[in-house]
Amino acid sequence: MNILEIVLIGVGLAMDAFAVSICKGLSMQKMSLKKAVIIAVYFGGFQALMPVIGYFLGSAFSGFVGKVDHWIAFGLLAIIGINMIVESFKNEENKLNDRTDVKTMLALAVATSIDALAVGITFALFDNNIFLEAAIIGVVTFIISFAGVKIGNVFGDKWGSKAEFIGGCILILIGLKILLEHLGLISF
C-alpha cells in the first residue's frame, strides 16, 4: 500500500472519531482549544495504537493465510465499511457532554478505534512499515477529530452520519482495490 492509500484508510477510520468529535463540539457553549486538543490526542493516539496491536496479532498467523490474504483484507475492510454505513443510518441521539476526563475519553477513544484493530490485522498481511502506517492514521485522526470539535461547535450535528457513511464507503473501496489488484484485474 502506498501513502495515499494509508491516508485514505486513516480518513475512513477517523469518521467514527469525527462524528463523536462533532457531538463533543456541540456540547461546548464556547469552543475550547484545550478540550479540542485533548479530544484529538485521545482519538488520534488510539487510532494509531490499535493498528499496531492488530498488526502483531495478525503477524502471528499471517504465514497460514498468505494465499488468501487479499480476500481477508477485502473482507475485513468491507465488513468494517458496511458496519459504518449501517450505523450512519441509525437515528440515535448521542447524549455526550463536553467532559474530557480520562474515564470519558478512554471509553470514547477505545470505542471509536476498534475498527482500527481489525485494519491492523490486514496490515500484517502486507510487507509495510506498521509504525509509519499507524503514525499516518494517528495524525489523520488527530486533524479530523480536532476539526470535528470545531465543526460541531459551529455548525451542529448534521454531518456526523454523513461522515460515517463516507468513511465506510472509503474502506470498502480500498478493500475492493486490494482484492482486484491481487486478482490481477487492475493495477495502480
PENORDA-V635083 format. One record per residue. RES is the residue in three letters. OMEGA is omega in whole degrees, -180 to 180 (NA if undefined). BURIAL is # if it has 24 or more other ideal C-beta (glycine too) atoms within 12 Angstrom, else .. D_LAST is the distance of its C-alpha to the last C-alpha in Angstrom with 2 decimals. Layout:
# PENORDA-V635083
res->RES omega->OMEGA burial->BURIAL d_last->D_LAST
res->RES omega->OMEGA burial->BURIAL d_last->D_LAST
This chain:
# PENORDA-V635083
res->MET omega->179 burial-># d_last->10.06
res->ASN omega->-176 burial->. d_last->9.92
res->ILE omega->-180 burial->. d_last->12.87
res->LEU omega->178 burial->. d_last->11.67
res->GLU omega->179 burial-># d_last->10.96
res->ILE omega->177 burial-># d_last->14.37
res->VAL omega->179 burial-># d_last->15.99
res->LEU omega->175 burial-># d_last->15.03
res->ILE omega->177 burial-># d_last->16.40
res->GLY omega->178 burial-># d_last->19.35
res->VAL omega->180 burial-># d_last->19.93
res->GLY omega->180 burial-># d_last->19.94
res->LEU omega->-176 burial-># d_last->22.28
res->ALA omega->-174 burial-># d_last->24.45
res->MET omega->174 burial-># d_last->25.49
res->ASP omega->179 burial-># d_last->28.38
res->ALA omega->178 burial-># d_last->29.59
res->PHE omega->-180 burial-># d_last->29.22
res->ALA omega->179 burial-># d_last->31.38
res->VAL omega->178 burial-># d_last->33.97
res->SER omega->176 burial-># d_last->33.95
res->ILE omega->179 burial-># d_last->34.74
res->CYS omega->177 burial-># d_last->37.62
res->LYS omega->178 burial-># d_last->38.83
res->GLY omega->177 burial-># d_last->38.81
res->LEU omega->-175 burial-># d_last->40.73
res->SER omega->179 burial-># d_last->43.39
res->MET omega->176 burial-># d_last->44.07
res->GLN omega->178 burial->. d_last->46.93
res->LYS omega->-180 burial->. d_last->45.65
res->MET omega->178 burial-># d_last->42.29
res->SER omega->-180 burial->. d_last->42.74
res->LEU omega->-180 burial->. d_last->40.49
res->LYS omega->-180 burial->. d_last->41.58
res->LYS omega->178 burial-># d_last->40.75
res->ALA omega->179 burial-># d_last->37.36
res->VAL omega->179 burial-># d_last->36.46
res->ILE omega->179 burial-># d_last->37.86
res->ILE omega->-179 burial-># d_last->35.85
res->ALA omega->179 burial-># d_last->32.59
res->VAL omega->178 burial-># d_last->33.37
res->TYR omega->-177 burial-># d_last->34.08
res->PHE omega->179 burial-># d_last->31.00
res->GLY omega->-180 burial-># d_last->28.65
res->GLY omega->-180 burial-># d_last->30.42
res->PHE omega->177 burial-># d_last->30.24
res->GLN omega->176 burial-># d_last->26.59
res->ALA omega->-177 burial-># d_last->25.98
res->LEU omega->-174 burial-># d_last->28.51
res->MET omega->177 burial-># d_last->27.55
res->PRO omega->178 burial-># d_last->24.05
res->VAL omega->177 burial-># d_last->25.81
res->ILE omega->179 burial-># d_last->28.47
res->GLY omega->179 burial-># d_last->26.06
res->TYR omega->-178 burial-># d_last->24.12
res->PHE omega->173 burial->. d_last->27.40
res->LEU omega->-180 burial->. d_last->28.50
res->GLY omega->180 burial-># d_last->25.31
res->SER omega->-179 burial-># d_last->25.52
res->ALA omega->-179 burial->. d_last->28.94
res->PHE omega->-177 burial->. d_last->27.71
res->SER omega->179 burial-># d_last->24.10
res->GLY omega->-179 burial->. d_last->25.45
res->PHE omega->-173 burial->. d_last->26.80
res->VAL omega->-176 burial->. d_last->23.67
res->GLY omega->-178 burial->. d_last->21.14
res->LYS omega->-178 burial->. d_last->20.87
res->VAL omega->-176 burial->. d_last->20.20
res->ASP omega->-180 burial-># d_last->18.37
res->HIS omega->177 burial-># d_last->15.39
res->TRP omega->179 burial->. d_last->18.16
res->ILE omega->179 burial-># d_last->20.00
res->ALA omega->178 burial-># d_last->17.19
res->PHE omega->-178 burial-># d_last->16.60
res->GLY omega->-179 burial-># d_last->20.39
res->LEU omega->180 burial-># d_last->21.25
res->LEU omega->179 burial-># d_last->18.83
res->ALA omega->179 burial-># d_last->19.94
res->ILE omega->179 burial->. d_last->23.55
res->ILE omega->-179 burial-># d_last->23.43
res->GLY omega->179 burial-># d_last->21.80
res->ILE omega->178 burial-># d_last->24.32
res->ASN omega->178 burial-># d_last->27.11
res->MET omega->179 burial-># d_last->26.26
res->ILE omega->178 burial-># d_last->26.25
res->VAL omega->179 burial->. d_last->29.56
res->GLU omega->-178 burial-># d_last->31.03
res->SER omega->-180 burial-># d_last->30.24
res->PHE omega->178 burial->. d_last->32.62
res->LYS omega->-178 burial->. d_last->35.43
res->ASN omega->-180 burial->. d_last->38.11
res->GLU omega->178 burial->. d_last->39.29
res->GLU omega->178 burial->. d_last->41.43
res->ASN omega->-179 burial-># d_last->40.22
res->LYS omega->179 burial->. d_last->43.41
res->LEU omega->176 burial-># d_last->42.17
res->ASN omega->-177 burial->. d_last->44.25
res->ASP omega->179 burial-># d_last->43.56
res->ARG omega->177 burial->. d_last->44.54
res->THR omega->178 burial-># d_last->42.34
res->ASP omega->-175 burial->. d_last->44.42
res->VAL omega->-177 burial->. d_last->42.87
res->LYS omega->-180 burial->. d_last->43.66
res->THR omega->-175 burial->. d_last->42.12
res->MET omega->178 burial-># d_last->38.95
res->LEU omega->179 burial->. d_last->38.43
res->ALA omega->180 burial->. d_last->38.59
res->LEU omega->-178 burial-># d_last->36.22
res->ALA omega->179 burial-># d_last->33.70
res->VAL omega->-178 burial-># d_last->33.69
res->ALA omega->-177 burial-># d_last->33.51
res->THR omega->-177 burial-># d_last->30.52
res->SER omega->179 burial-># d_last->28.55
res->ILE omega->179 burial-># d_last->29.03
res->ASP omega->-179 burial-># d_last->25.58
res->ALA omega->176 burial-># d_last->24.17
res->LEU omega->179 burial-># d_last->26.02
res->ALA omega->178 burial-># d_last->24.16
res->VAL omega->177 burial-># d_last->20.77
res->GLY omega->177 burial-># d_last->22.09
res->ILE omega->178 burial-># d_last->22.79
res->THR omega->178 burial-># d_last->19.17
res->PHE omega->179 burial-># d_last->18.26
res->ALA omega->-179 burial-># d_last->20.74
res->LEU omega->-178 burial-># d_last->18.63
res->PHE omega->-179 burial-># d_last->16.01
res->ASP omega->-179 burial->. d_last->16.97
res->ASN omega->177 burial-># d_last->16.76
res->ASN omega->-175 burial->. d_last->19.58
res->ILE omega->-178 burial-># d_last->21.12
res->PHE omega->175 burial->. d_last->23.47
res->LEU omega->179 burial->. d_last->20.93
res->GLU omega->-180 burial-># d_last->19.00
res->ALA omega->179 burial-># d_last->22.43
res->ALA omega->178 burial-># d_last->23.57
res->ILE omega->179 burial-># d_last->20.69
res->ILE omega->179 burial-># d_last->21.37
res->GLY omega->180 burial-># d_last->25.07
res->VAL omega->178 burial-># d_last->24.94
res->VAL omega->-180 burial-># d_last->22.88
res->THR omega->177 burial-># d_last->25.44
res->PHE omega->-177 burial-># d_last->28.31
res->ILE omega->-178 burial-># d_last->27.42
res->ILE omega->179 burial-># d_last->26.83
res->SER omega->178 burial-># d_last->30.00
res->PHE omega->178 burial-># d_last->32.06
res->ALA omega->179 burial-># d_last->31.00
res->GLY omega->178 burial-># d_last->31.82
res->VAL omega->-180 burial-># d_last->35.35
res->LYS omega->-180 burial-># d_last->35.87
res->ILE omega->179 burial-># d_last->34.52
res->GLY omega->-180 burial-># d_last->36.65
res->ASN omega->-176 burial-># d_last->39.63
res->VAL omega->-168 burial->. d_last->39.27
res->PHE omega->-179 burial->. d_last->37.83
res->GLY omega->-171 burial->. d_last->38.65
res->ASP omega->180 burial-># d_last->36.84
res->LYS omega->-169 burial->. d_last->35.32
res->TRP omega->-173 burial-># d_last->31.72
res->GLY omega->-177 burial-># d_last->31.67
res->SER omega->178 burial-># d_last->30.79
res->LYS omega->179 burial->. d_last->28.30
res->ALA omega->179 burial-># d_last->26.42
res->GLU omega->177 burial-># d_last->26.43
res->PHE omega->-180 burial-># d_last->25.20
res->ILE omega->178 burial-># d_last->22.22
res->GLY omega->178 burial-># d_last->21.45
res->GLY omega->178 burial-># d_last->21.63
res->CYS omega->180 burial-># d_last->19.26
res->ILE omega->-179 burial-># d_last->16.62
res->LEU omega->179 burial-># d_last->17.07
res->ILE omega->-179 burial-># d_last->16.96
res->LEU omega->178 burial-># d_last->13.71
res->ILE omega->176 burial-># d_last->12.01
res->GLY omega->178 burial-># d_last->13.88
res->LEU omega->178 burial-># d_last->12.83
res->LYS omega->178 burial-># d_last->9.06
res->ILE omega->-179 burial-># d_last->10.12
res->LEU omega->-178 burial-># d_last->12.38
res->LEU omega->177 burial->. d_last->10.39
res->GLU omega->-178 burial->. d_last->7.83
res->HIS omega->176 burial-># d_last->11.16
res->LEU omega->179 burial->. d_last->12.87
res->GLY omega->-178 burial->. d_last->10.67
res->LEU omega->175 burial->. d_last->10.52
res->ILE omega->174 burial->. d_last->6.87
res->SER omega->178 burial->. d_last->3.79
res->PHE omega->NA burial->. d_last->0.00
